[in-house]
């Protein structure tokens, strides 16, 4: 098959041909260890684009100018945190057990309290964004396509 034919072959993009999204173990904090003293990794998995769209819509806030609504703006900090909550399979920050333990109904607040040391929370956010493909630059994708 020539490169020209390969480029036009739509069968690669048919339903069911993409690699399955797999869970990934990610060390986020050194503070949580099992009985043998090993760091407990978080388990994370990318979420579908449709769910990202829903999260983005849910994180929009109205913008006002002189008391009148002039548009909407995404609260990016909350949007990224919501992505991280939904991407994190374990620990489940939405679980009733953790929400009760940390005395809050907000899964993001639970995560902030669990990941209370400096860079832990930001590492968690960065890993969630990476797993969802937000760290792939065009140049990286182009280089991978060449190989």
Chimera marker file (.cmm) of the C-alpha trace (Angstrom):
<marker_set name="trace">
<marker id="1" x="0.000" y="0.000" z="0.000" r="1" g="1" b="0" radius="0.5"/>
<marker id="2" x="1.514" y="3.309" z="-1.058" r="1" g="1" b="0" radius="0.5"/>
<marker id="3" x="1.794" y="6.208" z="1.390" r="1" g="1" b="0" radius="0.5"/>
<marker id="4" x="-0.855" y="8.067" z="-0.660" r="1" g="1" b="0" radius="0.5"/>
<marker id="5" x="-3.323" y="5.145" z="-0.294" r="1" g="1" b="0" radius="0.5"/>
<marker id="6" x="-2.456" y="4.738" z="3.392" r="1" g="1" b="0" radius="0.5"/>
<marker id="7" x="-3.259" y="8.386" z="4.085" r="1" g="1" b="0" radius="0.5"/>
<marker id="8" x="-6.709" y="8.037" z="2.488" r="1" g="1" b="0" radius="0.5"/>
<marker id="9" x="-7.656" y="4.703" z="4.086" r="1" g="1" b="0" radius="0.5"/>
<marker id="10" x="-10.565" y="5.607" z="6.360" r="1" g="1" b="0" radius="0.5"/>
<marker id="11" x="-10.717" y="2.123" z="7.903" r="1" g="1" b="0" radius="0.5"/>
<marker id="12" x="-8.168" y="3.199" z="10.519" r="1" g="1" b="0" radius="0.5"/>
<marker id="13" x="-10.734" y="5.599" z="11.967" r="1" g="1" b="0" radius="0.5"/>
<marker id="14" x="-13.763" y="3.298" z="11.981" r="1" g="1" b="0" radius="0.5"/>
<marker id="15" x="-15.494" y="2.619" z="15.296" r="1" g="1" b="0" radius="0.5"/>
<marker id="16" x="-13.628" y="0.121" z="17.412" r="1" g="1" b="0" radius="0.5"/>
<marker id="17" x="-10.210" y="0.656" z="15.800" r="1" g="1" b="0" radius="0.5"/>
<marker id="18" x="-8.711" y="3.012" z="18.388" r="1" g="1" b="0" radius="0.5"/>
<marker id="19" x="-6.608" y="1.582" z="21.181" r="1" g="1" b="0" radius="0.5"/>
<marker id="20" x="-8.585" y="1.031" z="24.367" r="1" g="1" b="0" radius="0.5"/>
<marker id="21" x="-8.064" y="3.677" z="27.034" r="1" g="1" b="0" radius="0.5"/>
<marker id="22" x="-6.181" y="2.040" z="29.872" r="1" g="1" b="0" radius="0.5"/>
<marker id="23" x="-5.839" y="2.898" z="33.521" r="1" g="1" b="0" radius="0.5"/>
<marker id="24" x="-2.480" y="4.268" z="34.559" r="1" g="1" b="0" radius="0.5"/>
<marker id="25" x="-0.768" y="4.123" z="37.961" r="1" g="1" b="0" radius="0.5"/>
<marker id="26" x="0.594" y="7.532" z="38.885" r="1" g="1" b="0" radius="0.5"/>
<marker id="27" x="2.646" y="8.432" z="41.982" r="1" g="1" b="0" radius="0.5"/>
<marker id="28" x="1.136" y="11.689" z="43.212" r="1" g="1" b="0" radius="0.5"/>
<marker id="29" x="2.158" y="11.811" z="46.884" r="1" g="1" b="0" radius="0.5"/>
<marker id="30" x="4.974" y="10.233" z="48.870" r="1" g="1" b="0" radius="0.5"/>
<marker id="31" x="2.932" y="10.512" z="52.074" r="1" g="1" b="0" radius="0.5"/>
<marker id="32" x="0.474" y="7.655" z="51.497" r="1" g="1" b="0" radius="0.5"/>
<marker id="33" x="2.106" y="4.240" z="51.895" r="1" g="1" b="0" radius="0.5"/>
<marker id="34" x="0.921" y="0.651" z="52.130" r="1" g="1" b="0" radius="0.5"/>
<marker id="35" x="1.760" y="-1.751" z="54.977" r="1" g="1" b="0" radius="0.5"/>
<marker id="36" x="5.165" y="-2.525" z="53.409" r="1" g="1" b="0" radius="0.5"/>
<marker id="37" x="6.030" y="1.176" z="53.203" r="1" g="1" b="0" radius="0.5"/>
<marker id="38" x="5.594" y="1.449" z="49.416" r="1" g="1" b="0" radius="0.5"/>
<marker id="39" x="4.054" y="4.603" z="47.968" r="1" g="1" b="0" radius="0.5"/>
<marker id="40" x="0.439" y="4.027" z="46.950" r="1" g="1" b="0" radius="0.5"/>
<marker id="41" x="-0.033" y="5.242" z="43.381" r="1" g="1" b="0" radius="0.5"/>
<marker id="42" x="-3.226" y="6.877" z="42.207" r="1" g="1" b="0" radius="0.5"/>
<marker id="43" x="-5.042" y="5.055" z="39.418" r="1" g="1" b="0" radius="0.5"/>
<marker id="44" x="-6.128" y="7.383" z="36.633" r="1" g="1" b="0" radius="0.5"/>
<marker id="45" x="-7.896" y="6.971" z="33.305" r="1" g="1" b="0" radius="0.5"/>
<marker id="46" x="-8.653" y="9.445" z="30.512" r="1" g="1" b="0" radius="0.5"/>
<marker id="47" x="-12.253" y="10.594" z="30.216" r="1" g="1" b="0" radius="0.5"/>
<marker id="48" x="-14.260" y="10.955" z="26.982" r="1" g="1" b="0" radius="0.5"/>
<marker id="49" x="-14.380" y="14.232" z="25.069" r="1" g="1" b="0" radius="0.5"/>
<marker id="50" x="-18.136" y="14.504" z="25.667" r="1" g="1" b="0" radius="0.5"/>
<marker id="51" x="-17.530" y="14.441" z="29.415" r="1" g="1" b="0" radius="0.5"/>
<marker id="52" x="-14.848" y="17.130" z="29.069" r="1" g="1" b="0" radius="0.5"/>
<marker id="53" x="-17.382" y="19.284" z="27.216" r="1" g="1" b="0" radius="0.5"/>
<marker id="54" x="-19.912" y="18.797" z="30.036" r="1" g="1" b="0" radius="0.5"/>
<marker id="55" x="-17.325" y="19.717" z="32.661" r="1" g="1" b="0" radius="0.5"/>
<marker id="56" x="-16.354" y="22.839" z="30.732" r="1" g="1" b="0" radius="0.5"/>
<marker id="57" x="-19.992" y="23.947" z="30.463" r="1" g="1" b="0" radius="0.5"/>
<marker id="58" x="-20.495" y="23.326" z="34.189" r="1" g="1" b="0" radius="0.5"/>
<marker id="59" x="-17.465" y="25.495" z="34.997" r="1" g="1" b="0" radius="0.5"/>
<marker id="60" x="-18.579" y="28.563" z="33.051" r="1" g="1" b="0" radius="0.5"/>
<marker id="61" x="-19.224" y="31.723" z="35.020" r="1" g="1" b="0" radius="0.5"/>
<marker id="62" x="-21.009" y="34.815" z="33.769" r="1" g="1" b="0" radius="0.5"/>
<marker id="63" x="-18.905" y="37.890" z="33.044" r="1" g="1" b="0" radius="0.5"/>
<marker id="64" x="-20.362" y="41.275" z="33.873" r="1" g="1" b="0" radius="0.5"/>
<marker id="65" x="-19.508" y="44.798" z="32.813" r="1" g="1" b="0" radius="0.5"/>
<marker id="66" x="-21.234" y="47.706" z="34.548" r="1" g="1" b="0" radius="0.5"/>
<marker id="67" x="-23.791" y="45.346" z="36.028" r="1" g="1" b="0" radius="0.5"/>
<marker id="68" x="-24.733" y="43.719" z="32.727" r="1" g="1" b="0" radius="0.5"/>
<marker id="69" x="-23.844" y="40.227" z="31.619" r="1" g="1" b="0" radius="0.5"/>
<marker id="70" x="-21.503" y="40.448" z="28.642" r="1" g="1" b="0" radius="0.5"/>
<marker id="71" x="-20.518" y="36.821" z="28.258" r="1" g="1" b="0" radius="0.5"/>
<marker id="72" x="-19.197" y="33.764" z="29.986" r="1" g="1" b="0" radius="0.5"/>
<marker id="73" x="-15.764" y="32.656" z="31.045" r="1" g="1" b="0" radius="0.5"/>
<marker id="74" x="-14.486" y="29.229" z="32.053" r="1" g="1" b="0" radius="0.5"/>
<marker id="75" x="-13.205" y="28.985" z="35.624" r="1" g="1" b="0" radius="0.5"/>
<marker id="76" x="-10.074" y="27.115" z="34.514" r="1" g="1" b="0" radius="0.5"/>
<marker id="77" x="-8.888" y="26.203" z="38.024" r="1" g="1" b="0" radius="0.5"/>
<marker id="78" x="-12.216" y="24.510" z="38.786" r="1" g="1" b="0" radius="0.5"/>
<marker id="79" x="-12.380" y="22.984" z="35.283" r="1" g="1" b="0" radius="0.5"/>
<marker id="80" x="-8.934" y="21.394" z="35.673" r="1" g="1" b="0" radius="0.5"/>
<marker id="81" x="-9.813" y="20.167" z="39.169" r="1" g="1" b="0" radius="0.5"/>
<marker id="82" x="-13.061" y="18.623" z="37.872" r="1" g="1" b="0" radius="0.5"/>
<marker id="83" x="-11.080" y="16.885" z="35.110" r="1" g="1" b="0" radius="0.5"/>
<marker id="84" x="-8.702" y="15.505" z="37.749" r="1" g="1" b="0" radius="0.5"/>
<marker id="85" x="-11.562" y="14.269" z="39.965" r="1" g="1" b="0" radius="0.5"/>
<marker id="86" x="-13.224" y="12.491" z="37.039" r="1" g="1" b="0" radius="0.5"/>
<marker id="87" x="-9.906" y="11.065" z="35.787" r="1" g="1" b="0" radius="0.5"/>
<marker id="88" x="-8.958" y="9.663" z="39.204" r="1" g="1" b="0" radius="0.5"/>
<marker id="89" x="-10.280" y="6.135" z="39.620" r="1" g="1" b="0" radius="0.5"/>
<marker id="90" x="-8.459" y="5.539" z="42.935" r="1" g="1" b="0" radius="0.5"/>
<marker id="91" x="-8.736" y="7.103" z="45.394" r="1" g="1" b="0" radius="0.5"/>
<marker id="92" x="-12.325" y="7.992" z="44.585" r="1" g="1" b="0" radius="0.5"/>
<marker id="93" x="-12.636" y="11.561" z="45.854" r="1" g="1" b="0" radius="0.5"/>
<marker id="94" x="-16.401" y="11.396" z="45.240" r="1" g="1" b="0" radius="0.5"/>
<marker id="95" x="-16.868" y="8.460" z="47.616" r="1" g="1" b="0" radius="0.5"/>
<marker id="96" x="-19.157" y="8.989" z="50.575" r="1" g="1" b="0" radius="0.5"/>
<marker id="97" x="-16.471" y="7.493" z="52.805" r="1" g="1" b="0" radius="0.5"/>
<marker id="98" x="-13.902" y="10.188" z="51.938" r="1" g="1" b="0" radius="0.5"/>
<marker id="99" x="-16.454" y="13.024" z="51.862" r="1" g="1" b="0" radius="0.5"/>
<marker id="100" x="-17.593" y="12.051" z="55.353" r="1" g="1" b="0" radius="0.5"/>
<marker id="101" x="-14.015" y="11.706" z="56.596" r="1" g="1" b="0" radius="0.5"/>
<marker id="102" x="-13.103" y="15.198" z="55.363" r="1" g="1" b="0" radius="0.5"/>
<marker id="103" x="-16.500" y="16.717" z="56.253" r="1" g="1" b="0" radius="0.5"/>
<marker id="104" x="-17.317" y="18.118" z="52.822" r="1" g="1" b="0" radius="0.5"/>
<marker id="105" x="-19.622" y="17.165" z="49.961" r="1" g="1" b="0" radius="0.5"/>
<marker id="106" x="-17.303" y="18.703" z="47.343" r="1" g="1" b="0" radius="0.5"/>
<marker id="107" x="-14.956" y="16.137" z="45.783" r="1" g="1" b="0" radius="0.5"/>
<marker id="108" x="-12.515" y="18.911" z="44.862" r="1" g="1" b="0" radius="0.5"/>
<marker id="109" x="-12.325" y="19.997" z="48.499" r="1" g="1" b="0" radius="0.5"/>
<marker id="110" x="-11.704" y="16.370" z="49.479" r="1" g="1" b="0" radius="0.5"/>
<marker id="111" x="-8.816" y="16.227" z="46.997" r="1" g="1" b="0" radius="0.5"/>
<marker id="112" x="-7.374" y="19.494" z="48.312" r="1" g="1" b="0" radius="0.5"/>
<marker id="113" x="-7.474" y="18.158" z="51.867" r="1" g="1" b="0" radius="0.5"/>
<marker id="114" x="-5.975" y="14.789" z="50.934" r="1" g="1" b="0" radius="0.5"/>
<marker id="115" x="-3.280" y="16.449" z="48.799" r="1" g="1" b="0" radius="0.5"/>
<marker id="116" x="-2.547" y="19.181" z="51.317" r="1" g="1" b="0" radius="0.5"/>
<marker id="117" x="1.207" y="19.463" z="50.803" r="1" g="1" b="0" radius="0.5"/>
<marker id="118" x="2.523" y="22.043" z="48.340" r="1" g="1" b="0" radius="0.5"/>
<marker id="119" x="3.085" y="20.364" z="45.016" r="1" g="1" b="0" radius="0.5"/>
<marker id="120" x="0.882" y="17.291" z="45.518" r="1" g="1" b="0" radius="0.5"/>
<marker id="121" x="-2.308" y="18.970" z="44.355" r="1" g="1" b="0" radius="0.5"/>
<marker id="122" x="-0.644" y="20.580" z="41.341" r="1" g="1" b="0" radius="0.5"/>
<marker id="123" x="1.084" y="17.279" z="40.443" r="1" g="1" b="0" radius="0.5"/>
<marker id="124" x="-2.321" y="15.577" z="40.527" r="1" g="1" b="0" radius="0.5"/>
<marker id="125" x="-3.833" y="18.217" z="38.221" r="1" g="1" b="0" radius="0.5"/>
<marker id="126" x="-0.859" y="18.040" z="35.828" r="1" g="1" b="0" radius="0.5"/>
<marker id="127" x="-1.043" y="14.237" z="35.651" r="1" g="1" b="0" radius="0.5"/>
<marker id="128" x="-4.802" y="14.319" z="34.968" r="1" g="1" b="0" radius="0.5"/>
<marker id="129" x="-4.286" y="16.819" z="32.159" r="1" g="1" b="0" radius="0.5"/>
<marker id="130" x="-1.413" y="14.753" z="30.728" r="1" g="1" b="0" radius="0.5"/>
<marker id="131" x="-3.478" y="11.548" z="30.791" r="1" g="1" b="0" radius="0.5"/>
<marker id="132" x="-6.270" y="13.369" z="28.935" r="1" g="1" b="0" radius="0.5"/>
<marker id="133" x="-3.853" y="14.449" z="26.203" r="1" g="1" b="0" radius="0.5"/>
<marker id="134" x="-3.465" y="18.114" z="27.104" r="1" g="1" b="0" radius="0.5"/>
<marker id="135" x="0.322" y="17.850" z="27.138" r="1" g="1" b="0" radius="0.5"/>
<marker id="136" x="0.681" y="16.496" z="23.595" r="1" g="1" b="0" radius="0.5"/>
<marker id="137" x="2.137" y="19.226" z="21.443" r="1" g="1" b="0" radius="0.5"/>
<marker id="138" x="1.523" y="19.263" z="17.709" r="1" g="1" b="0" radius="0.5"/>
<marker id="139" x="5.236" y="18.679" z="17.183" r="1" g="1" b="0" radius="0.5"/>
<marker id="140" x="5.181" y="15.533" z="19.386" r="1" g="1" b="0" radius="0.5"/>
<marker id="141" x="2.205" y="14.120" z="17.488" r="1" g="1" b="0" radius="0.5"/>
<marker id="142" x="3.783" y="14.928" z="14.127" r="1" g="1" b="0" radius="0.5"/>
<marker id="143" x="7.035" y="13.204" z="15.135" r="1" g="1" b="0" radius="0.5"/>
<marker id="144" x="5.136" y="10.114" z="16.309" r="1" g="1" b="0" radius="0.5"/>
<marker id="145" x="3.203" y="9.992" z="13.026" r="1" g="1" b="0" radius="0.5"/>
<marker id="146" x="6.502" y="10.012" z="11.076" r="1" g="1" b="0" radius="0.5"/>
<marker id="147" x="7.799" y="6.935" z="12.927" r="1" g="1" b="0" radius="0.5"/>
<link id1="1" id2="2" r="1" g="1" b="0" radius="0.2"/>
<link id1="2" id2="3" r="1" g="1" b="0" radius="0.2"/>
<link id1="3" id2="4" r="1" g="1" b="0" radius="0.2"/>
<link id1="4" id2="5" r="1" g="1" b="0" radius="0.2"/>
<link id1="5" id2="6" r="1" g="1" b="0" radius="0.2"/>
<link id1="6" id2="7" r="1" g="1" b="0" radius="0.2"/>
<link id1="7" id2="8" r="1" g="1" b="0" radius="0.2"/>
<link id1="8" id2="9" r="1" g="1" b="0" radius="0.2"/>
<link id1="9" id2="10" r="1" g="1" b="0" radius="0.2"/>
<link id1="10" id2="11" r="1" g="1" b="0" radius="0.2"/>
<link id1="11" id2="12" r="1" g="1" b="0" radius="0.2"/>
<link id1="12" id2="13" r="1" g="1" b="0" radius="0.2"/>
<link id1="13" id2="14" r="1" g="1" b="0" radius="0.2"/>
<link id1="14" id2="15" r="1" g="1" b="0" radius="0.2"/>
<link id1="15" id2="16" r="1" g="1" b="0" radius="0.2"/>
<link id1="16" id2="17" r="1" g="1" b="0" radius="0.2"/>
<link id1="17" id2="18" r="1" g="1" b="0" radius="0.2"/>
<link id1="18" id2="19" r="1" g="1" b="0" radius="0.2"/>
<link id1="19" id2="20" r="1" g="1" b="0" radius="0.2"/>
<link id1="20" id2="21" r="1" g="1" b="0" radius="0.2"/>
<link id1="21" id2="22" r="1" g="1" b="0" radius="0.2"/>
<link id1="22" id2="23" r="1" g="1" b="0" radius="0.2"/>
<link id1="23" id2="24" r="1" g="1" b="0" radius="0.2"/>
<link id1="24" id2="25" r="1" g="1" b="0" radius="0.2"/>
<link id1="25" id2="26" r="1" g="1" b="0" radius="0.2"/>
<link id1="26" id2="27" r="1" g="1" b="0" radius="0.2"/>
<link id1="27" id2="28" r="1" g="1" b="0" radius="0.2"/>
<link id1="28" id2="29" r="1" g="1" b="0" radius="0.2"/>
<link id1="29" id2="30" r="1" g="1" b="0" radius="0.2"/>
<link id1="30" id2="31" r="1" g="1" b="0" radius="0.2"/>
<link id1="31" id2="32" r="1" g="1" b="0" radius="0.2"/>
<link id1="32" id2="33" r="1" g="1" b="0" radius="0.2"/>
<link id1="33" id2="34" r="1" g="1" b="0" radius="0.2"/>
<link id1="34" id2="35" r="1" g="1" b="0" radius="0.2"/>
<link id1="35" id2="36" r="1" g="1" b="0" radius="0.2"/>
<link id1="36" id2="37" r="1" g="1" b="0" radius="0.2"/>
<link id1="37" id2="38" r="1" g="1" b="0" radius="0.2"/>
<link id1="38" id2="39" r="1" g="1" b="0" radius="0.2"/>
<link id1="39" id2="40" r="1" g="1" b="0" radius="0.2"/>
<link id1="40" id2="41" r="1" g="1" b="0" radius="0.2"/>
<link id1="41" id2="42" r="1" g="1" b="0" radius="0.2"/>
<link id1="42" id2="43" r="1" g="1" b="0" radius="0.2"/>
<link id1="43" id2="44" r="1" g="1" b="0" radius="0.2"/>
<link id1="44" id2="45" r="1" g="1" b="0" radius="0.2"/>
<link id1="45" id2="46" r="1" g="1" b="0" radius="0.2"/>
<link id1="46" id2="47" r="1" g="1" b="0" radius="0.2"/>
<link id1="47" id2="48" r="1" g="1" b="0" radius="0.2"/>
<link id1="48" id2="49" r="1" g="1" b="0" radius="0.2"/>
<link id1="49" id2="50" r="1" g="1" b="0" radius="0.2"/>
<link id1="50" id2="51" r="1" g="1" b="0" radius="0.2"/>
<link id1="51" id2="52" r="1" g="1" b="0" radius="0.2"/>
<link id1="52" id2="53" r="1" g="1" b="0" radius="0.2"/>
<link id1="53" id2="54" r="1" g="1" b="0" radius="0.2"/>
<link id1="54" id2="55" r="1" g="1" b="0" radius="0.2"/>
<link id1="55" id2="56" r="1" g="1" b="0" radius="0.2"/>
<link id1="56" id2="57" r="1" g="1" b="0" radius="0.2"/>
<link id1="57" id2="58" r="1" g="1" b="0" radius="0.2"/>
<link id1="58" id2="59" r="1" g="1" b="0" radius="0.2"/>
<link id1="59" id2="60" r="1" g="1" b="0" radius="0.2"/>
<link id1="60" id2="61" r="1" g="1" b="0" radius="0.2"/>
<link id1="61" id2="62" r="1" g="1" b="0" radius="0.2"/>
<link id1="62" id2="63" r="1" g="1" b="0" radius="0.2"/>
<link id1="63" id2="64" r="1" g="1" b="0" radius="0.2"/>
<link id1="64" id2="65" r="1" g="1" b="0" radius="0.2"/>
<link id1="65" id2="66" r="1" g="1" b="0" radius="0.2"/>
<link id1="66" id2="67" r="1" g="1" b="0" radius="0.2"/>
<link id1="67" id2="68" r="1" g="1" b="0" radius="0.2"/>
<link id1="68" id2="69" r="1" g="1" b="0" radius="0.2"/>
<link id1="69" id2="70" r="1" g="1" b="0" radius="0.2"/>
<link id1="70" id2="71" r="1" g="1" b="0" radius="0.2"/>
<link id1="71" id2="72" r="1" g="1" b="0" radius="0.2"/>
<link id1="72" id2="73" r="1" g="1" b="0" radius="0.2"/>
<link id1="73" id2="74" r="1" g="1" b="0" radius="0.2"/>
<link id1="74" id2="75" r="1" g="1" b="0" radius="0.2"/>
<link id1="75" id2="76" r="1" g="1" b="0" radius="0.2"/>
<link id1="76" id2="77" r="1" g="1" b="0" radius="0.2"/>
<link id1="77" id2="78" r="1" g="1" b="0" radius="0.2"/>
<link id1="78" id2="79" r="1" g="1" b="0" radius="0.2"/>
<link id1="79" id2="80" r="1" g="1" b="0" radius="0.2"/>
<link id1="80" id2="81" r="1" g="1" b="0" radius="0.2"/>
<link id1="81" id2="82" r="1" g="1" b="0" radius="0.2"/>
<link id1="82" id2="83" r="1" g="1" b="0" radius="0.2"/>
<link id1="83" id2="84" r="1" g="1" b="0" radius="0.2"/>
<link id1="84" id2="85" r="1" g="1" b="0" radius="0.2"/>
<link id1="85" id2="86" r="1" g="1" b="0" radius="0.2"/>
<link id1="86" id2="87" r="1" g="1" b="0" radius="0.2"/>
<link id1="87" id2="88" r="1" g="1" b="0" radius="0.2"/>
<link id1="88" id2="89" r="1" g="1" b="0" radius="0.2"/>
<link id1="89" id2="90" r="1" g="1" b="0" radius="0.2"/>
<link id1="90" id2="91" r="1" g="1" b="0" radius="0.2"/>
<link id1="91" id2="92" r="1" g="1" b="0" radius="0.2"/>
<link id1="92" id2="93" r="1" g="1" b="0" radius="0.2"/>
<link id1="93" id2="94" r="1" g="1" b="0" radius="0.2"/>
<link id1="94" id2="95" r="1" g="1" b="0" radius="0.2"/>
<link id1="95" id2="96" r="1" g="1" b="0" radius="0.2"/>
<link id1="96" id2="97" r="1" g="1" b="0" radius="0.2"/>
<link id1="97" id2="98" r="1" g="1" b="0" radius="0.2"/>
<link id1="98" id2="99" r="1" g="1" b="0" radius="0.2"/>
<link id1="99" id2="100" r="1" g="1" b="0" radius="0.2"/>
<link id1="100" id2="101" r="1" g="1" b="0" radius="0.2"/>
<link id1="101" id2="102" r="1" g="1" b="0" radius="0.2"/>
<link id1="102" id2="103" r="1" g="1" b="0" radius="0.2"/>
<link id1="103" id2="104" r="1" g="1" b="0" radius="0.2"/>
<link id1="104" id2="105" r="1" g="1" b="0" radius="0.2"/>
<link id1="105" id2="106" r="1" g="1" b="0" radius="0.2"/>
<link id1="106" id2="107" r="1" g="1" b="0" radius="0.2"/>
<link id1="107" id2="108" r="1" g="1" b="0" radius="0.2"/>
<link id1="108" id2="109" r="1" g="1" b="0" radius="0.2"/>
<link id1="109" id2="110" r="1" g="1" b="0" radius="0.2"/>
<link id1="110" id2="111" r="1" g="1" b="0" radius="0.2"/>
<link id1="111" id2="112" r="1" g="1" b="0" radius="0.2"/>
<link id1="112" id2="113" r="1" g="1" b="0" radius="0.2"/>
<link id1="113" id2="114" r="1" g="1" b="0" radius="0.2"/>
<link id1="114" id2="115" r="1" g="1" b="0" radius="0.2"/>
<link id1="115" id2="116" r="1" g="1" b="0" radius="0.2"/>
<link id1="116" id2="117" r="1" g="1" b="0" radius="0.2"/>
<link id1="117" id2="118" r="1" g="1" b="0" radius="0.2"/>
<link id1="118" id2="119" r="1" g="1" b="0" radius="0.2"/>
<link id1="119" id2="120" r="1" g="1" b="0" radius="0.2"/>
<link id1="120" id2="121" r="1" g="1" b="0" radius="0.2"/>
<link id1="121" id2="122" r="1" g="1" b="0" radius="0.2"/>
<link id1="122" id2="123" r="1" g="1" b="0" radius="0.2"/>
<link id1="123" id2="124" r="1" g="1" b="0" radius="0.2"/>
<link id1="124" id2="125" r="1" g="1" b="0" radius="0.2"/>
<link id1="125" id2="126" r="1" g="1" b="0" radius="0.2"/>
<link id1="126" id2="127" r="1" g="1" b="0" radius="0.2"/>
<link id1="127" id2="128" r="1" g="1" b="0" radius="0.2"/>
<link id1="128" id2="129" r="1" g="1" b="0" radius="0.2"/>
<link id1="129" id2="130" r="1" g="1" b="0" radius="0.2"/>
<link id1="130" id2="131" r="1" g="1" b="0" radius="0.2"/>
<link id1="131" id2="132" r="1" g="1" b="0" radius="0.2"/>
<link id1="132" id2="133" r="1" g="1" b="0" radius="0.2"/>
<link id1="133" id2="134" r="1" g="1" b="0" radius="0.2"/>
<link id1="134" id2="135" r="1" g="1" b="0" radius="0.2"/>
<link id1="135" id2="136" r="1" g="1" b="0" radius="0.2"/>
<link id1="136" id2="137" r="1" g="1" b="0" radius="0.2"/>
<link id1="137" id2="138" r="1" g="1" b="0" radius="0.2"/>
<link id1="138" id2="139" r="1" g="1" b="0" radius="0.2"/>
<link id1="139" id2="140" r="1" g="1" b="0" radius="0.2"/>
<link id1="140" id2="141" r="1" g="1" b="0" radius="0.2"/>
<link id1="141" id2="142" r="1" g="1" b="0" radius="0.2"/>
<link id1="142" id2="143" r="1" g="1" b="0" radius="0.2"/>
<link id1="143" id2="144" r="1" g="1" b="0" radius="0.2"/>
<link id1="144" id2="145" r="1" g="1" b="0" radius="0.2"/>
<link id1="145" id2="146" r="1" g="1" b="0" radius="0.2"/>
<link id1="146" id2="147" r="1" g="1" b="0" radius="0.2"/>
</marker_set>
